[in-house]
Amino acid sequence: MDPLTYCLAKPGAWEDEPWEGDVVAKVGDKIFAFLGTGTAIGLKCGRDRAEADELVSVYPDDVSASAYIGRYGWNSIRLGGAVPEDELRELIDASYDAVVAKLPKSKRPGT
């Protein structure tokens, strides 16, 4: 599975490069996935650090708190590691859903 292709298949999703060499997937004007160089993906994995740490405890060698935004529930997940593809898809879905839920209704896909 190519994470970028999966992300961009989501309703209203689009690719951006807000920082040179750092590709992200957005919905509305908000990022739901940091794809960077292609070795890891950054996703919203909980409402806060405590929730996101649950995934870190399951995959300590492949999941870590994201730099700068980790305290808000964002994790960096190593691609090709121990996190199974189906679980990675679920994590992308959850990150997308969490970001869409916070968008104003007028900016949500399909409205």
mmCIF file of the C-alpha atoms, coordinates in Angstrom:
data_MODEL
# 
_entry.id   MODEL 
# 
loop_
_atom_site.group_PDB 
_atom_site.id 
_atom_site.type_symbol 
_atom_site.label_atom_id 
_atom_site.label_alt_id 
_atom_site.label_comp_id 
_atom_site.label_asym_id 
_atom_site.label_entity_id 
_atom_site.label_seq_id 
_atom_site.pdbx_PDB_ins_code 
_atom_site.Cartn_x 
_atom_site.Cartn_y 
_atom_site.Cartn_z 
_atom_site.occupancy 
_atom_site.B_iso_or_equiv 
_atom_site.pdbx_formal_charge 
_atom_site.auth_seq_id 
_atom_site.auth_comp_id 
_atom_site.auth_asym_id 
_atom_site.auth_atom_id 
_atom_site.pdbx_PDB_model_num 
ATOM 1   C CA . MET A 1 1   ? 0.000   0.000  0.000  1.00 0.00 ? 1   MET A CA 1 
ATOM 2   C CA . ASP A 1 2   ? 1.233   3.447  -0.883 1.00 0.00 ? 2   ASP A CA 1 
ATOM 3   C CA . PRO A 1 3   ? 0.191   5.690  2.043  1.00 0.00 ? 3   PRO A CA 1 
ATOM 4   C CA . LEU A 1 4   ? 0.019   8.854  -0.101 1.00 0.00 ? 4   LEU A CA 1 
ATOM 5   C CA . THR A 1 5   ? -2.282  7.197  -2.647 1.00 0.00 ? 5   THR A CA 1 
ATOM 6   C CA . TYR A 1 6   ? -4.477  5.871  0.166  1.00 0.00 ? 6   TYR A CA 1 
ATOM 7   C CA . CYS A 1 7   ? -4.638  9.308  1.813  1.00 0.00 ? 7   CYS A CA 1 
ATOM 8   C CA . LEU A 1 8   ? -5.476  11.101 -1.432 1.00 0.00 ? 8   LEU A CA 1 
ATOM 9   C CA . ALA A 1 9   ? -8.340  8.679  -2.129 1.00 0.00 ? 9   ALA A CA 1 
ATOM 10  C CA . LYS A 1 10  ? -10.210 10.146 0.854  1.00 0.00 ? 10  LYS A CA 1 
ATOM 11  C CA . PRO A 1 11  ? -13.054 12.582 0.037  1.00 0.00 ? 11  PRO A CA 1 
ATOM 12  C CA . GLY A 1 12  ? -11.735 16.125 -0.261 1.00 0.00 ? 12  GLY A CA 1 
ATOM 13  C CA . ALA A 1 13  ? -8.107  15.086 0.333  1.00 0.00 ? 13  ALA A CA 1 
ATOM 14  C CA . TRP A 1 14  ? -5.312  16.841 -1.497 1.00 0.00 ? 14  TRP A CA 1 
ATOM 15  C CA . GLU A 1 15  ? -1.523  16.860 -1.538 1.00 0.00 ? 15  GLU A CA 1 
ATOM 16  C CA . ASP A 1 16  ? 0.481   19.857 -0.369 1.00 0.00 ? 16  ASP A CA 1 
ATOM 17  C CA . GLU A 1 17  ? 4.150   20.638 0.261  1.00 0.00 ? 17  GLU A CA 1 
ATOM 18  C CA . PRO A 1 18  ? 4.098   23.395 2.889  1.00 0.00 ? 18  PRO A CA 1 
ATOM 19  C CA . TRP A 1 19  ? 7.812   22.932 3.574  1.00 0.00 ? 19  TRP A CA 1 
ATOM 20  C CA . GLU A 1 20  ? 10.259  22.029 0.840  1.00 0.00 ? 20  GLU A CA 1 
ATOM 21  C CA . GLY A 1 21  ? 10.515  18.251 0.557  1.00 0.00 ? 21  GLY A CA 1 
ATOM 22  C CA . ASP A 1 22  ? 7.776   17.567 3.119  1.00 0.00 ? 22  ASP A CA 1 
ATOM 23  C CA . VAL A 1 23  ? 4.649   16.179 1.503  1.00 0.00 ? 23  VAL A CA 1 
ATOM 24  C CA . VAL A 1 24  ? 1.428   16.236 3.516  1.00 0.00 ? 24  VAL A CA 1 
ATOM 25  C CA . ALA A 1 25  ? -2.164  15.167 2.914  1.00 0.00 ? 25  ALA A CA 1 
ATOM 26  C CA . LYS A 1 26  ? -4.819  17.732 3.781  1.00 0.00 ? 26  LYS A CA 1 
ATOM 27  C CA . VAL A 1 27  ? -8.573  17.887 3.966  1.00 0.00 ? 27  VAL A CA 1 
ATOM 28  C CA . GLY A 1 28  ? -9.988  21.376 3.861  1.00 0.00 ? 28  GLY A CA 1 
ATOM 29  C CA . ASP A 1 29  ? -7.033  23.460 4.988  1.00 0.00 ? 29  ASP A CA 1 
ATOM 30  C CA . LYS A 1 30  ? -5.877  21.023 7.704  1.00 0.00 ? 30  LYS A CA 1 
ATOM 31  C CA . ILE A 1 31  ? -3.182  18.348 7.603  1.00 0.00 ? 31  ILE A CA 1 
ATOM 32  C CA . PHE A 1 32  ? -4.246  14.803 8.465  1.00 0.00 ? 32  PHE A CA 1 
ATOM 33  C CA . ALA A 1 33  ? -1.038  12.993 7.401  1.00 0.00 ? 33  ALA A CA 1 
ATOM 34  C CA . PHE A 1 34  ? 2.618   14.019 7.295  1.00 0.00 ? 34  PHE A CA 1 
ATOM 35  C CA . LEU A 1 35  ? 4.326   11.893 4.628  1.00 0.00 ? 35  LEU A CA 1 
ATOM 36  C CA . GLY A 1 36  ? 7.724   13.592 4.538  1.00 0.00 ? 36  GLY A CA 1 
ATOM 37  C CA . THR A 1 37  ? 10.404  11.483 2.899  1.00 0.00 ? 37  THR A CA 1 
ATOM 38  C CA . GLY A 1 38  ? 8.385   8.274  2.661  1.00 0.00 ? 38  GLY A CA 1 
ATOM 39  C CA . THR A 1 39  ? 10.048  6.337  5.503  1.00 0.00 ? 39  THR A CA 1 
ATOM 40  C CA . ALA A 1 40  ? 7.425   7.276  8.103  1.00 0.00 ? 40  ALA A CA 1 
ATOM 41  C CA . ILE A 1 41  ? 3.972   8.799  8.308  1.00 0.00 ? 41  ILE A CA 1 
ATOM 42  C CA . GLY A 1 42  ? 2.750   11.234 10.944 1.00 0.00 ? 42  GLY A CA 1 
ATOM 43  C CA . LEU A 1 43  ? -0.857  10.748 12.034 1.00 0.00 ? 43  LEU A CA 1 
ATOM 44  C CA . LYS A 1 44  ? -3.239  12.005 14.692 1.00 0.00 ? 44  LYS A CA 1 
ATOM 45  C CA . CYS A 1 45  ? -3.480  8.926  16.941 1.00 0.00 ? 45  CYS A CA 1 
ATOM 46  C CA . GLY A 1 46  ? -5.473  10.240 19.874 1.00 0.00 ? 46  GLY A CA 1 
ATOM 47  C CA . ARG A 1 47  ? -7.051  13.272 21.466 1.00 0.00 ? 47  ARG A CA 1 
ATOM 48  C CA . ASP A 1 48  ? -3.947  13.781 23.573 1.00 0.00 ? 48  ASP A CA 1 
ATOM 49  C CA . ARG A 1 49  ? -0.543  12.314 24.330 1.00 0.00 ? 49  ARG A CA 1 
ATOM 50  C CA . ALA A 1 50  ? -1.939  9.695  26.733 1.00 0.00 ? 50  ALA A CA 1 
ATOM 51  C CA . GLU A 1 51  ? -4.213  8.214  24.047 1.00 0.00 ? 51  GLU A CA 1 
ATOM 52  C CA . ALA A 1 52  ? -1.481  8.336  21.396 1.00 0.00 ? 52  ALA A CA 1 
ATOM 53  C CA . ASP A 1 53  ? 0.938   6.588  23.765 1.00 0.00 ? 53  ASP A CA 1 
ATOM 54  C CA . GLU A 1 54  ? -1.258  3.479  23.663 1.00 0.00 ? 54  GLU A CA 1 
ATOM 55  C CA . LEU A 1 55  ? -0.002  2.819  20.121 1.00 0.00 ? 55  LEU A CA 1 
ATOM 56  C CA . VAL A 1 56  ? 3.590   3.552  21.164 1.00 0.00 ? 56  VAL A CA 1 
ATOM 57  C CA . SER A 1 57  ? 3.312   0.898  23.889 1.00 0.00 ? 57  SER A CA 1 
ATOM 58  C CA . VAL A 1 58  ? 2.179   -1.715 21.336 1.00 0.00 ? 58  VAL A CA 1 
ATOM 59  C CA . TYR A 1 59  ? 4.881   -0.877 18.737 1.00 0.00 ? 59  TYR A CA 1 
ATOM 60  C CA . PRO A 1 60  ? 7.722   0.783  20.685 1.00 0.00 ? 60  PRO A CA 1 
ATOM 61  C CA . ASP A 1 61  ? 10.296  0.204  17.921 1.00 0.00 ? 61  ASP A CA 1 
ATOM 62  C CA . ASP A 1 62  ? 8.131   1.628  15.133 1.00 0.00 ? 62  ASP A CA 1 
ATOM 63  C CA . VAL A 1 63  ? 5.922   4.344  16.674 1.00 0.00 ? 63  VAL A CA 1 
ATOM 64  C CA . SER A 1 64  ? 7.023   7.468  18.516 1.00 0.00 ? 64  SER A CA 1 
ATOM 65  C CA . ALA A 1 65  ? 5.612   10.840 19.465 1.00 0.00 ? 65  ALA A CA 1 
ATOM 66  C CA . SER A 1 66  ? 5.879   13.315 16.583 1.00 0.00 ? 66  SER A CA 1 
ATOM 67  C CA . ALA A 1 67  ? 8.299   16.177 17.055 1.00 0.00 ? 67  ALA A CA 1 
ATOM 68  C CA . TYR A 1 68  ? 6.679   19.456 18.113 1.00 0.00 ? 68  TYR A CA 1 
ATOM 69  C CA . ILE A 1 69  ? 3.053   18.228 17.844 1.00 0.00 ? 69  ILE A CA 1 
ATOM 70  C CA . GLY A 1 70  ? 3.296   14.936 19.725 1.00 0.00 ? 70  GLY A CA 1 
ATOM 71  C CA . ARG A 1 71  ? 1.709   16.462 22.805 1.00 0.00 ? 71  ARG A CA 1 
ATOM 72  C CA . TYR A 1 72  ? -1.469  16.918 20.756 1.00 0.00 ? 72  TYR A CA 1 
ATOM 73  C CA . GLY A 1 73  ? -1.765  13.194 20.000 1.00 0.00 ? 73  GLY A CA 1 
ATOM 74  C CA . TRP A 1 74  ? 0.366   12.957 16.828 1.00 0.00 ? 74  TRP A CA 1 
ATOM 75  C CA . ASN A 1 75  ? 2.633   9.941  16.279 1.00 0.00 ? 75  ASN A CA 1 
ATOM 76  C CA . SER A 1 76  ? 5.292   9.115  13.731 1.00 0.00 ? 76  SER A CA 1 
ATOM 77  C CA . ILE A 1 77  ? 4.855   5.578  12.392 1.00 0.00 ? 77  ILE A CA 1 
ATOM 78  C CA . ARG A 1 78  ? 7.717   3.850  10.569 1.00 0.00 ? 78  ARG A CA 1 
ATOM 79  C CA . LEU A 1 79  ? 6.585   2.417  7.242  1.00 0.00 ? 79  LEU A CA 1 
ATOM 80  C CA . GLY A 1 80  ? 7.498   -1.197 6.552  1.00 0.00 ? 80  GLY A CA 1 
ATOM 81  C CA . GLY A 1 81  ? 7.861   -1.932 10.268 1.00 0.00 ? 81  GLY A CA 1 
ATOM 82  C CA . ALA A 1 82  ? 5.779   -3.975 12.670 1.00 0.00 ? 82  ALA A CA 1 
ATOM 83  C CA . VAL A 1 83  ? 2.536   -1.983 12.197 1.00 0.00 ? 83  VAL A CA 1 
ATOM 84  C CA . PRO A 1 84  ? 0.429   -4.132 9.820  1.00 0.00 ? 84  PRO A CA 1 
ATOM 85  C CA . GLU A 1 85  ? -0.924  -2.484 6.640  1.00 0.00 ? 85  GLU A CA 1 
ATOM 86  C CA . ASP A 1 86  ? -4.553  -2.960 7.662  1.00 0.00 ? 86  ASP A CA 1 
ATOM 87  C CA . GLU A 1 87  ? -3.872  -1.231 10.991 1.00 0.00 ? 87  GLU A CA 1 
ATOM 88  C CA . LEU A 1 88  ? -2.011  1.558  9.191  1.00 0.00 ? 88  LEU A CA 1 
ATOM 89  C CA . ARG A 1 89  ? -5.070  2.083  6.964  1.00 0.00 ? 89  ARG A CA 1 
ATOM 90  C CA . GLU A 1 90  ? -7.260  2.239  10.093 1.00 0.00 ? 90  GLU A CA 1 
ATOM 91  C CA . LEU A 1 91  ? -4.893  4.804  11.636 1.00 0.00 ? 91  LEU A CA 1 
ATOM 92  C CA . ILE A 1 92  ? -5.018  6.929  8.469  1.00 0.00 ? 92  ILE A CA 1 
ATOM 93  C CA . ASP A 1 93  ? -8.830  6.671  8.496  1.00 0.00 ? 93  ASP A CA 1 
ATOM 94  C CA . ALA A 1 94  ? -8.976  7.727  12.154 1.00 0.00 ? 94  ALA A CA 1 
ATOM 95  C CA . SER A 1 95  ? -6.600  10.669 11.612 1.00 0.00 ? 95  SER A CA 1 
ATOM 96  C CA . TYR A 1 96  ? -8.648  11.827 8.613  1.00 0.00 ? 96  TYR A CA 1 
ATOM 97  C CA . ASP A 1 97  ? -11.933 11.461 10.543 1.00 0.00 ? 97  ASP A CA 1 
ATOM 98  C CA . ALA A 1 98  ? -10.543 13.382 13.547 1.00 0.00 ? 98  ALA A CA 1 
ATOM 99  C CA . VAL A 1 99  ? -9.437  16.278 11.350 1.00 0.00 ? 99  VAL A CA 1 
ATOM 100 C CA . VAL A 1 100 ? -12.691 16.349 9.341  1.00 0.00 ? 100 VAL A CA 1 
ATOM 101 C CA . ALA A 1 101 ? -14.707 16.428 12.585 1.00 0.00 ? 101 ALA A CA 1 
ATOM 102 C CA . LYS A 1 102 ? -12.914 19.632 13.619 1.00 0.00 ? 102 LYS A CA 1 
ATOM 103 C CA . LEU A 1 103 ? -13.463 21.408 10.288 1.00 0.00 ? 103 LEU A CA 1 
ATOM 104 C CA . PRO A 1 104 ? -16.277 23.941 10.064 1.00 0.00 ? 104 PRO A CA 1 
ATOM 105 C CA . LYS A 1 105 ? -19.298 22.241 8.466  1.00 0.00 ? 105 LYS A CA 1 
ATOM 106 C CA . SER A 1 106 ? -18.902 24.417 5.364  1.00 0.00 ? 106 SER A CA 1 
ATOM 107 C CA . LYS A 1 107 ? -15.387 23.022 4.759  1.00 0.00 ? 107 LYS A CA 1 
ATOM 108 C CA . ARG A 1 108 ? -16.200 19.347 5.307  1.00 0.00 ? 108 ARG A CA 1 
ATOM 109 C CA . PRO A 1 109 ? -16.193 17.117 2.213  1.00 0.00 ? 109 PRO A CA 1 
ATOM 110 C CA . GLY A 1 110 ? -19.622 16.528 0.768  1.00 0.00 ? 110 GLY A CA 1 
ATOM 111 C CA . THR A 1 111 ? -21.259 19.573 2.363  1.00 0.00 ? 111 THR A CA 1 
# 
